[in-house]
Amino acid sequence: MSNYIDFNGLLSACGTAVLLATLCLVTPASSQAPSGETADGSGPAVFPQVQGSNLEGREFNLPQDFEGKLNLIFIAFQREQQALVDSWVPLAKTLSARYEGLRYYELPTIYRANSLVRWFINNGMRRGIPDQQARESTITLYIDKDPFRADMGIPDEQTIYVLLLDATGRVIWRTEGAHADEKGNALANVILNLLPERTN
């Protein structure tokens, strides 16, 4: 289910002027870095300080407000990338149910926008997600994307990026693109060595 606004619905509801303003601000803009490193190999990446809010309206200061001992995050830049995120969600649910202290979050990452545009986008996403847990774990970021991508070693916006962070925001594992068994097994092995299994 899409976590991005339906632009056709926005056009019908709000008119061409609002849609054009939104498109100007929400513009979509790969290679994979070694595990936990920036794209230039300069060392472990740390999730930068950013602010966002989830689809229930709660504000977050990240990375400190991520709630897990380990946090699995899915960074997406374009509406069409939701299918790539969705390919990971079954595994994310399985692992978070199995391991104590693991949380996962979807981070739709969008250029800075004024409050009106943010309201339209957030409400469009909220209407498309009936599940409260999914709304709570979807944190929309309206940020300057170029510095963010540079900090994270993300070269472009052509796919999603999947990162496992520790409680301080340090990247300890990463990959990109759709789920595949090899990627999922690698992620599960990392978590196995770092977190205890739930006992009930």
C-alpha positions in Angstrom: 0.0 0.0 0.0 1.4 3.3 -1.0 2.9 5.7 1.6 3.0 8.5 -1.0 0.4 11.0 -2.0 -1.8 10.1 -5.0 -1.2 13.1 -7.3 -4.3 12.3 -9.4 -6.4 12.5 -6.2 -4.7 15.7 -5.2 -5.5 17.3 -8.6 -9.2 16.4 -8.3 -9.4 17.7 -4.7 -7.2 20.7 -4.8 -6.8 21.9 -8.3 -3.9 22.3 -10.7 -2.2 25.2 -8.8 -1.7 23.2 -5.6 -0.5 20.1 -7.6 2.1 22.2 -9.5 3.3 23.7 -6.3 3.6 20.3 -4.7 5.5 18.9 -7.7 8.0 21.7 -7.7 8.8 21.0 -4.1 8.5 17.2 -4.0 10.9 16.4 -6.9 12.4 12.9 -7.2 15.7 13.6 -7.6 23.0 2.6 -7.6 25.8 1.8 -6.1 26.0 0.0 -2.8 28.5 1.1 -0.2 30.3 -1.4 1.9 28.4 -2.4 5.1 28.3 0.5 7.5 30.5 2.8 5.4 29.9 5.9 3.4 29.9 5.6 -0.4 33.5 7.0 -0.6 34.7 4.4 2.0 35.6 7.1 4.5 34.3 5.1 7.4 31.1 4.3 9.3 28.2 6.5 8.5 26.1 8.0 11.2 22.5 9.0 10.6 22.4 12.8 10.6 20.3 15.0 12.9 16.9 15.6 11.2 13.4 16.3 12.2 10.2 14.6 11.0 6.8 13.5 12.0 4.9 10.3 11.7 1.5 9.9 10.1 -0.1 10.0 13.6 1.3 13.5 14.0 4.0 12.7 16.5 7.2 14.7 16.0 10.6 13.0 16.0 14.2 14.3 16.4 16.3 11.6 14.7 18.3 9.6 15.3 17.8 9.9 19.1 14.0 9.3 18.9 14.4 5.9 17.1 13.1 3.6 19.8 15.0 0.4 19.3 18.3 -0.9 20.4 18.6 -1.6 16.7 16.6 0.3 14.2 15.9 -1.0 10.7 15.1 2.0 8.4 13.9 2.1 4.8 14.7 5.4 3.0 12.6 6.1 -0.1 12.6 9.1 -2.3 9.9 8.5 -4.9 6.3 7.3 -4.8 7.1 4.4 -7.2 9.6 3.1 -4.7 6.9 2.0 -2.2 6.8 -1.4 -3.8 10.5 -1.8 -3.0 9.8 -0.9 0.6 6.8 -3.3 0.7 9.1 -6.2 -0.4 11.0 -5.8 2.9 8.1 -5.4 5.3 7.2 -9.1 5.9 10.8 -9.8 6.9 10.9 -6.6 9.1 7.8 -7.7 10.9 9.1 -11.2 11.4 12.4 -10.0 12.7 10.9 -7.4 15.0 8.6 -10.0 16.5 11.5 -12.4 17.0 14.2 -10.1 18.5 13.9 -8.0 21.6 14.9 -4.3 20.9 14.4 -4.2 17.1 12.2 -1.6 15.6 11.6 -0.7 11.9 10.7 2.6 10.2 9.8 3.8 6.8 11.2 7.2 5.9 9.7 8.9 2.9 12.3 11.6 2.2 11.0 14.7 0.5 12.4 18.2 -0.2 11.5 21.0 2.2 8.0 22.2 1.8 5.7 24.8 3.3 3.1 23.8 5.9 0.2 23.7 3.4 2.0 21.3 1.1 3.1 19.1 4.0 -0.5 18.9 5.1 -1.7 17.7 1.7 1.1 15.2 1.4 0.8 13.8 4.9 -3.0 13.5 4.7 -2.7 11.8 1.3 -0.4 9.2 2.8 -2.5 8.8 6.0 -5.7 8.1 4.0 -3.9 5.3 2.2 -2.7 3.5 5.3 -5.5 2.0 7.4 -3.1 0.2 9.8 -2.2 2.4 12.8 1.1 0.6 13.4 2.2 1.4 9.9 1.2 5.0 10.3 3.2 5.2 13.5 6.3 3.7 11.9 6.2 6.0 8.8 8.1 9.2 9.5 8.1 11.7 6.7 11.2 13.8 6.4 11.0 17.3 4.7 14.7 18.1 4.5 17.5 19.4 2.3 18.2 16.1 0.6 21.6 16.7 -0.9 23.4 17.1 2.5 21.4 14.2 3.9 22.4 11.9 1.1 26.1 13.1 1.3 26.1 12.3 5.0 24.6 8.9 4.4 26.7 8.0 1.4 23.7 7.7 -0.8 24.7 8.6 -4.4 21.3 9.1 -5.9 17.6 8.6 -5.5 17.0 5.9 -8.0 16.2 3.2 -5.4 15.6 2.7 -1.7 18.2 2.3 1.0 17.9 -0.2 3.8 20.0 0.6 6.9 20.4 -1.0 10.3 21.3 1.5 12.9 22.5 1.1 16.5 20.9 3.2 19.3 23.3 6.1 18.6 22.5 6.2 14.9 25.6 4.5 13.6 25.1 2.4 10.5 26.1 -1.2 11.1 24.6 -2.8 8.0 23.2 -1.5 4.8 21.9 -2.5 1.4 19.7 -1.1 -1.4 16.9 -2.1 -3.6 14.2 -4.8 -3.3 14.4 -7.6 -0.9 16.2 -10.7 -2.0 16.9 -13.9 0.0 20.7 -13.2 0.1 20.1 -9.7 1.5 17.5 -10.8 4.0 19.7 -13.6 5.3 22.7 -11.3 5.7 20.5 -8.9 7.7 19.1 -11.6 9.9 22.6 -12.9 10.7 23.7 -9.5 11.8 20.7 -9.1 14.1 21.1 -12.6 15.5 24.6 -11.7 16.8 23.5 -8.4 18.4 20.0 -9.0 20.0 18.4 -11.6 22.1 15.4 -13.5 21.0 12.1 -12.8 22.7 11.2 -15.3 25.3 7.4 -15.1 25.0 
